[in-house]
Amino acid sequence: MIIQIQGSVQYQITLDPSTWIFDDRKVTLEEALNNTNNNEEILFSDDKEWNRQIIEGTTKPPTLKSEKKFKKKELLEKTFIMNLSPFLEYTEPERGEDAMITFTHDNGTTILPFSERKYYFAQFSKDGKRLYDDNMIDLHIIKNGNLKETLEHVTEIRFS
């Protein structure tokens, strides 16, 4: 399954959390809670890898850092999250910073401000496995390394 971001937006986009394991923007849940961000520079000595760095550096989602940072074993054992901020921004909400986002989840609906999007993280895997059979996510609100709230099994994201 996929999650569509809908509502009062210029562009409705579709999220496919099953592909995020290959995306460089993912972090482990532990890294987010410890408020660590490892933005290490990638350097190559041979021309083949250097060319690949240039080519992949311009693609979205970026994957080159993940290939260097995570070993296959880690990808199959760790719990990963993805910041939702870039995806929410791509939609270009009609109300701008004043927009509100309704997340539909197992316990009902929760309305959160778009202006705090940098704190919204989607957990898409746990211990190297997808979180849910239907490929949905949990939404974690993480501020300064502290988990403030978790919305379990988010099935819809709608702007108002």
Contact map, one row per residue, 1 for C-alpha under 8 A:
1110000000000001000000000000000000000000000000000000000000000000000000000000000000000000000000000000000000000000000000000000000000000111000000000000000000000000
1111000000000111100000000000000000000000000000000000000000000000000000000000000000000000000000000000000000000000000000000000000000000011000000000000000000000000
1111100000000111000000000000000000000000000000000000000000000000000000000000000000000000000000000000000000000000000000000000000000000001000000000000000000111000
0111110000011110000000000000000000000000000000000000000000000000000000000000000000000000000000000000000000000000000000000000000000000000000000000000000000011000
0011111000011110000000000000000000000000000000000000000000000000000000000000000000000001001000000000000000000000000000000000000000000000000000000000000000011110
0001111110011000000000000000000000000000000000000000000000000000000000000000000000000000000000000000000000000000000000000000000000000000000000000000000000001110
0000111110010000000000000000000000000000000000000000000000000000000000000000000000000000000000000000000000000000000000000000000000000000000000000000000000000111
0000011111000000000000000000000000000000000000000000000000000000000000000000000000000000000011100000000000000000000000000000000000000000000000000000000000000111
0000011111110000000000000000000000000000000000000000000000000000000000000000000000000000001111000000000000000000000000000000000000000000000000000000000000000010
0000000111110000000000000000000000000000000000000000000000000000000000000000000000000000001111000000000000000000000000000000000000000000000000000000000000000000
0000000011111000000000000000000000000000000000000000000000000000000000000000000000000000011100000000000000000000000000000000000000000000000000000000000000000000
0001111011111100000000000000000000000000000000000000000000000000000000000000000000000000001000000000000000000000000000000000000000000000000000000000000000000000
0001110000111110000000000000000000000000000000000000000000000000000000000000000000000010011000000000000000000000000000000000000000000000000000000000000000000000
0111100000011111000000000000000000000000000000000000000000000000000000000000000000000000000000000000000000000000000000000000000000000000000000000000000000000000
0111100000001111100000000000000000000000000000000000000000000000000000000000000000000000000000000000000000000000000000000000000000000000000000000000000000000000
1110000000000111111100000000000000000000000000000000000000000000000000000000000000000000000000000000000000000000000000000000000000000000000000000000000000000000
0100000000000011111110000000000000000000000000000000000000000000000000000000000000000000000000000000000000000000000000000001000000000011100000000000000000000000
0000000000000001111110000000000000000000000000000000000000000000000000000000000000000000000000000000000000000000000000000001000001000010000000000000000000000000
0000000000000001111111100000000000000000000000000000000000000000000000000000000000000000000000000000000000000000000000000000000000000000000000000000000000000000
0000000000000001111111100100000000000000000000000000000000000000000000000000000001000000000000000000000000000000000000000001000000000000000000000000000000000000
0000000000000000111111100100000000000000000000000000000000000000000000000010000100000000000000000000000000000000000000000000000000000000000000000000000000000000
0000000000000000001111110000000000000000000000000000000000001010010000000000000000000000000000000000000000000000000000000000000000000000000000000000000000000000
0000000000000000001111111100000000000000000000000000000000001110010000000000000000000000000000000000000000000000000000000000000000000000000000000000000000000000
0000000000000000000001111110000000000000000000000000000000001111110000000000000000000000000000000000000000000000000000000000000000000000000000000000000000000000
0000000000000000000000111110000000000000000000000000000000001100000000000000000001100000000000000000000000000000000000000000000000000000000000000000000000000000
0000000000000000000110111111000000000000000000000000000000000000000000000000000111100000000000000000000000000000000000000000000000000000000000000000000000000000
0000000000000000000000011111101100000000000000000000000000000000000000000000000111000000000000000000000000000000000000000000000000000000000000000000000000000000
0000000000000000000000000111111100000000000000000000000000000000000000000000011110000000000000000000000000000000000000000000000000000000000000000000000000000000
0000000000000000000000000011111110000000000000000000000000000000000000000000001110000000000000000000000000000000000000000010000000000000000000000000000000000000
0000000000000000000000000001111111000000000000000000000000000000000000000000001000000000000000000000000000000000000000000000000000000000000000000000000000000000
0000000000000000000000000011111111111000000000000000000000000000000000000000000000000000000000000000000000000000000000000000000000000000000000000000000000000000
0000000000000000000000000011111111111000000000000000000000000000000000000000000000000000000000000000000000000000000000000000000000000000000001001000000000000000
0000000000000000000000000000111111110000000000000000000000000000000000000000000000000000000000000000000000000000000000000000000000000000000001011110000000000000
0000000000000000000000000000011111110000000000000000000000000000000000000000000000000000000000000000000000000000000000000000000000000000000000001000000000000000
0000000000000000000000000000001111111000000000000000000000000000000000000000000000000000000000000000000000000000000000000000000000000000000000011000000000000000
0000000000000000000000000000001111111100000000000000000000000000000000000000000000000000000000000000000000000000000000000000000000000000000000000000000000000000
0000000000000000000000000000001100111110000000000000000000000000000000000000000000000000000000000000000000000000000000000000000000000000000000000000000000000000
0000000000000000000000000000000000011111000000000000000000000000000000000000000000000000000000000000000000000000000000000000000000000000000000000000000000000000
0000000000000000000000000000000000001111100000000000000000000000000000000000000000000000000000000000000000000000000000000000000000000000000000000000000000000000
0000000000000000000000000000000000000111110000000000000000000000000000000000000000000000000000000000000000000000000000000000000000000000000000000000000000000000
0000000000000000000000000000000000000011111000000000000000000000000000000000000000000000000000000000000000000000000000000000000000000000000000000000000000000000
0000000000000000000000000000000000000001111100000000000000000000100000000000000000000000000000000000000000000000000000000000000000000000000000000000000000000000
0000000000000000000000000000000000000000111110000100000000000000000000000000000000000000000000000000000000000000000000000000000000000000000000000000000000000000
0000000000000000000000000000000000000000011111101100000000000000000000000000000000000000000000000000000000000000000000000000000000000000000000000000000000000000
0000000000000000000000000000000000000000001111101100000000000000000000000000000000000000000000000000000000000000000000000000000000000000000000000000000000000000
0000000000000000000000000000000000000000000111111100000000000000000000000000000000000000000000000000000000000000000000000000000000000000000000000000000000000000
0000000000000000000000000000000000000000000111111110000000000000000000000000000000000000000000000000000000000000000000000000000000000000000000000000000000000000
0000000000000000000000000000000000000000000001111111000000000000000000000000000000000000000000000000000000000000000000000000000000000000000000000000000000000000
0000000000000000000000000000000000000000000111111111100000000000000000000000000000000000000000000000000000000000000000000000000000000000000000000000000000000000
0000000000000000000000000000000000000000001111111111110000000000000000000000000000000000000000000000000000000000000000000000000000000000000000000000000000000000
0000000000000000000000000000000000000000000000111111111000000000000000000000000000000000000000000000000000000000000000000000000000000000000000000000000000000000
0000000000000000000000000000000000000000000000011111111100000000000000000000000000000000000000000000000000000000000000000000000000000000000000000000000000000000
0000000000000000000000000000000000000000000000001111111110000001000000000000000000000000000000000000000000000000000000000000000000000000000000000000000000000000
0000000000000000000000000000000000000000000000000111111111000000000000000000000000000000000000000000000000000000000000000000000000000000000000000000000000000000
0000000000000000000000000000000000000000000000000011111111100000000000000000000000000000000000000000000000000000000000000000000000000000000000000000000000000000
0000000000000000000000000000000000000000000000000001111111110111000000000000000000000000000000000000000000000000000000000000000000000000000000000000000000000000
0000000000000000000000000000000000000000000000000000111111100101000000000000000000000000000000000000000000000000000000000000000000000000000000000000000000000000
0000000000000000000000000000000000000000000000000000011111110100000000000000000000000000000000000000000000000000000000000000000000000000000000000000000000000000
0000000000000000000000000000000000000000000000000000001111111100000000000000000000000000000000000000000000000000000000000000000000000000000000000000000000000000
0000000000000000000000000000000000000000000000000000000101111100000000000000000000000000000000000000000000000000000000000000000000000000000000000000000000000000
0000000000000000000001111000000000000000000000000000000000111110000000000000000000000000000000000000000000000000000000000000000000000000000000000000000000000000
0000000000000000000000111000000000000000000000000000000111111111100000000000000000000000000000000000000000000000000000000000000000000000000000000000000000000000
0000000000000000000001110000000000000000000000000000000100001111111000000000000000000000000000000000000000000000000000000000000000000000000000000000000000000000
0000000000000000000000010000000000000000000000000000100110000111111100000000000000000000000000000000000000000000000000000000000000000000000000000000000000000000
0000000000000000000000010000000000000000010000000000000000000111111110000000000000000000000000000000000000000000000000000000000000000000000000000000000000000000
0000000000000000000001110000000000000000000000000000000000000011111111000000000000000000000000000000000000000000000000000000000000000000000000000000000000000000
0000000000000000000000000000000000000000000000000000000000000011111111100000000000000000000000000000000000000000000000000000000000000000000000000000000000000000
0000000000000000000000000000000000000000000000000000000000000001111111100000000000000000000000000000000000000000000000000000000000000000000000000000000000000000
0000000000000000000000000000000000000000000000000000000000000000111111100000000000000000000000000000000000000000000000000000000000000000000000000000000000000000
0000000000000000000000000000000000000000000000000000000000000000011111111110000000000000000000000000000000000000000000000000000000000000000000000000000000000000
0000000000000000000000000000000000000000000000000000000000000000001111111110000000000000000000000000000000000000000000000000000000000000000000000000000000000000
0000000000000000000000000000000000000000000000000000000000000000000001111111000000000000000000000000000000000000000000000000000000000000000000000000000000000000
0000000000000000000000000000000000000000000000000000000000000000000001111111100000000000000000000000000000000000000000000000000000000000000000000000000000000000
0000000000000000000000000000000000000000000000000000000000000000000001111111110000000000000000000000000000000000000000000000000100000000000000000000000000000000
0000000000000000000010000000000000000000000000000000000000000000000001111111110000000000000000000000000000000000000000000000000100000000000000000000000000000000
0000000000000000000000000000000000000000000000000000000000000000000000011111110000000000000000000000000000000000000000000000001110000000000000000000000000000000
0000000000000000000000000000000000000000000000000000000000000000000000001111111000000000000000000000000000000000000000000000011110000000000000000000000000000000
0000000000000000000000000001000000000000000000000000000000000000000000000111111100000000000000000000000000000000000000000000111100000000000000000000000000000000
0000000000000000000000000001110000000000000000000000000000000000000000000000111110000000000000000000000000000000000000000010111100000000000000000000000000000000
0000000000000000000010000111100000000000000000000000000000000000000000000000011111000000000000000000000000000000000000000011110000000000000000000000000000000000
0000000000000000000000000111100000000000000000000000000000000000000000000000001111100000000000000000000000000000000000001111100000000000000000000000000000000000
0000000000000000000100001110000000000000000000000000000000000000000000000000000111110000000000000000000000000000000000001111000000000000000000000000000000000000
0000000000000000000000001100000000000000000000000000000000000000000000000000000011111100000000000000000000000000000001111100000000000000000000000000000000000000
0000000000000000000000000000000000000000000000000000000000000000000000000000000001111111000000000000000000000000000011011100000000000000000000000000000000000000
0000000000000000000000000000000000000000000000000000000000000000000000000000000000111111100000000000000000000000000011110000000000000000000000000000000000000000
0000000000000000000000000000000000000000000000000000000000000000000000000000000000111111110000000000000000000000000000000000000000000000000000000000000000000000
0000000000001000000000000000000000000000000000000000000000000000000000000000000000011111111000000000000000000000000000000000000000000000000000000000000000000000
0000100000000000000000000000000000000000000000000000000000000000000000000000000000011111111100000000000000000000010010000000000000000000000000000000000000000000
0000000000000000000000000000000000000000000000000000000000000000000000000000000000001111111110000000000000000000000000000000000000000000000000000000000000000000
0000000000101000000000000000000000000000000000000000000000000000000000000000000000000111111100000000000000000000000000000000000000000000000000000000000000000000
0000100011111000000000000000000000000000000000000000000000000000000000000000000000000011111110000000000000000000000000000000000000000000000000000000000000000000
0000000011100000000000000000000000000000000000000000000000000000000000000000000000000001111111010000000000000000000000000000000000000000000000000000000000000000
0000000111000000000000000000000000000000000000000000000000000000000000000000000000000000101111111010000000000000000000000000000000000000000000000000000000000010
0000000111000000000000000000000000000000000000000000000000000000000000000000000000000000000111110010000000000000000000000000000000000000000000000000000000000000
0000000100000000000000000000000000000000000000000000000000000000000000000000000000000000000011111110000000000000000000000000000000000000000000000000000000000001
0000000000000000000000000000000000000000000000000000000000000000000000000000000000000000000111111110000000000000000000000000000000000000000000000000000000000000
0000000000000000000000000000000000000000000000000000000000000000000000000000000000000000000010111110000000000000011000000000000000000000000000000000000000000000
0000000000000000000000000000000000000000000000000000000000000000000000000000000000000000000000111111000000000000111000000000000000000000000000000000000000000000
0000000000000000000000000000000000000000000000000000000000000000000000000000000000000000000011111111100000000000111000000000000000000000000000000000000000000011
0000000000000000000000000000000000000000000000000000000000000000000000000000000000000000000000000111110000000011110000000000000000000000000000000000000000000011
0000000000000000000000000000000000000000000000000000000000000000000000000000000000000000000000000011111000000011110000000000000000000000000000000000000000001111
0000000000000000000000000000000000000000000000000000000000000000000000000000000000000000000000000001111100001111000000000000000000000000000000000000000000011111
0000000000000000000000000000000000000000000000000000000000000000000000000000000000000000000000000000111110001111000000000000000000000000000000000000000001111100
0000000000000000000000000000000000000000000000000000000000000000000000000000000000000000000000000000011111011100000000000000000000000000000000000000000001111000
0000000000000000000000000000000000000000000000000000000000000000000000000000000000000000000000000000001111111100000000000000000000000000000000000000001111110000
0000000000000000000000000000000000000000000000000000000000000000000000000000000000000000000000000000000111110000000000000000000000000000000000000000001111000000
0000000000000000000000000000000000000000000000000000000000000000000000000000000000000000000000000000000011111000000000000000000000000000000000000000001100000000
0000000000000000000000000000000000000000000000000000000000000000000000000000000000000000000000000000000111111100000000000000000000000000000000000000000000000000
0000000000000000000000000000000000000000000000000000000000000000000000000000000000000000000000000000011110111110000000000000000000000000000000000000000000000000
0000000000000000000000000000000000000000000000000000000000000000000000000000000000000000000000000000011110011111000000000000000000000000000000000000000000000000
0000000000000000000000000000000000000000000000000000000000000000000000000000000000000000000000000001111000001111100000000000000000000000000000000000000000000000
0000000000000000000000000000000000000000000000000000000000000000000000000000000000000000000000000001111000000111110100000000000000000000000000000000000000000000
0000000000000000000000000000000000000000000000000000000000000000000000000000000000000000000000000111100000000011111110000000000000000000000000000000000000000000
0000000000000000000000000000000000000000000000000000000000000000000000000000000000000001000000001111100000000001111110000000000000000000000000000000000000000000
0000000000000000000000000000000000000000000000000000000000000000000000000000000000000000000000001110000000000000111110000000000000000000000000000000000000000000
0000000000000000000000000000000000000000000000000000000000000000000000000000000000000000000000000000000000000001111111110000000000000000000000000000000000000000
0000000000000000000000000000000000000000000000000000000000000000000000000000000000011001000000000000000000000000111111110000000000000000000000000000000000000000
0000000000000000000000000000000000000000000000000000000000000000000000000000000000111000000000000000000000000000000111110000000000000000000000000000000000000000
0000000000000000000000000000000000000000000000000000000000000000000000000000000000101000000000000000000000000000000111111000000000000000000111100000000000000000
0000000000000000000000000000000000000000000000000000000000000000000000000000000000111000000000000000000000000000000111111100000000000000001111000000000000000000
0000000000000000000000000000000000000000000000000000000000000000000000000000000011110000000000000000000000000000000000111110000000000000001111000000000000000000
0000000000000000000000000000000000000000000000000000000000000000000000000000000011110000000000000000000000000000000000011111000000000000111100000000000000000000
0000000000000000000000000000100000000000000000000000000000000000000000000000001111000000000000000000000000000000000000001111110000100000111100000000000000000000
0000000000000000110100000000000000000000000000000000000000000000000000000000000111000000000000000000000000000000000000000111110001100011110000000000000000000000
0000000000000000000000000000000000000000000000000000000000000000000000000000011110000000000000000000000000000000000000000011111111100000000000000000000000000000
0000000000000000000000000000000000000000000000000000000000000000000000000000111100000000000000000000000000000000000000000011111111100000000000000000000000000000
0000000000000000000000000000000000000000000000000000000000000000000000000001111000000000000000000000000000000000000000000000111110000000000000000000000000000000
0000000000000000000000000000000000000000000000000000000000000000000000000111111000000000000000000000000000000000000000000000111111000000000000000000000000000000
0000000000000000000000000000000000000000000000000000000000000000000000000001100000000000000000000000000000000000000000000000111111100000000000000000000000000000
0000000000000000010000000000000000000000000000000000000000000000000000000000000000000000000000000000000000000000000000000001110111111010000000000000000000000000
0000000000000000000000000000000000000000000000000000000000000000000000000000000000000000000000000000000000000000000000000011110011111011100000000000000000000000
0000000000000000000000000000000000000000000000000000000000000000000000000000000000000000000000000000000000000000000000000000000001111111100000000000000010000000
0000000000000000000000000000000000000000000000000000000000000000000000000000000000000000000000000000000000000000000000000000000001111111000000000000000000000000
1000000000000000000000000000000000000000000000000000000000000000000000000000000000000000000000000000000000000000000000000000000000011111000000000000000000000000
1100000000000000110000000000000000000000000000000000000000000000000000000000000000000000000000000000000000000000000000000001000001111111100000000000000000000000
1110000000000000100000000000000000000000000000000000000000000000000000000000000000000000000000000000000000000000000000000001000000111111110000000000000011100000
0000000000000000100000000000000000000000000000000000000000000000000000000000000000000000000000000000000000000000000000000111000000110011111000000000000111100000
0000000000000000000000000000000000000000000000000000000000000000000000000000000000000000000000000000000000000000000000000111000000000001111100000000011111000000
0000000000000000000000000000000000000000000000000000000000000000000000000000000000000000000000000000000000000000000000011110000000000000111110000000011111000000
0000000000000000000000000000000000000000000000000000000000000000000000000000000000000000000000000000000000000000000000111110000000000000011111000011111000000000
0000000000000000000000000000000000000000000000000000000000000000000000000000000000000000000000000000000000000000000000111000000000000000001111100011110000000000
0000000000000000000000000000000110000000000000000000000000000000000000000000000000000000000000000000000000000000000000111000000000000000000111111111100000000000
0000000000000000000000000000000000000000000000000000000000000000000000000000000000000000000000000000000000000000000000100000000000000000000011111111000000000000
0000000000000000000000000000000010100000000000000000000000000000000000000000000000000000000000000000000000000000000000000000000000000000000001111100000000000000
0000000000000000000000000000000111100000000000000000000000000000000000000000000000000000000000000000000000000000000000000000000000000000000001111110000000000000
0000000000000000000000000000000010000000000000000000000000000000000000000000000000000000000000000000000000000000000000000000000000000000000001111111000000000000
0000000000000000000000000000000010000000000000000000000000000000000000000000000000000000000000000000000000000000000000000000000000000000000111101111110000000000
0000000000000000000000000000000000000000000000000000000000000000000000000000000000000000000000000000000000000000000000000000000000000000000111100111110000000000
0000000000000000000000000000000000000000000000000000000000000000000000000000000000000000000000000000000000000000000000000000000000000000000111000011111000000000
0000000000000000000000000000000000000000000000000000000000000000000000000000000000000000000000000000000000000000000000000000000000000000011110000011111100000000
0000000000000000000000000000000000000000000000000000000000000000000000000000000000000000000000000000000011100000000000000000000000000000011100000000111111000000
0000000000000000000000000000000000000000000000000000000000000000000000000000000000000000000000000000000011100000000000000000000000000000111000000000011111000000
0000000000000000000000000000000000000000000000000000000000000000000000000000000000000000000000000000000011000000000000000000000000010001111000000000001111100000
0000000000000000000000000000000000000000000000000000000000000000000000000000000000000000000000000000001111000000000000000000000000000001111000000000001111111000
0010000000000000000000000000000000000000000000000000000000000000000000000000000000000000000000000000001110000000000000000000000000000001100000000000000011111000
0011100000000000000000000000000000000000000000000000000000000000000000000000000000000000000000000000011110000000000000000000000000000000000000000000000001111100
0011110000000000000000000000000000000000000000000000000000000000000000000000000000000000000000000000111100000000000000000000000000000000000000000000000001111110
0000111100000000000000000000000000000000000000000000000000000000000000000000000000000000000000000000111000000000000000000000000000000000000000000000000000011111
0000111110000000000000000000000000000000000000000000000000000000000000000000000000000000000010000011110000000000000000000000000000000000000000000000000000001111
0000001100000000000000000000000000000000000000000000000000000000000000000000000000000000000000100011110000000000000000000000000000000000000000000000000000000111
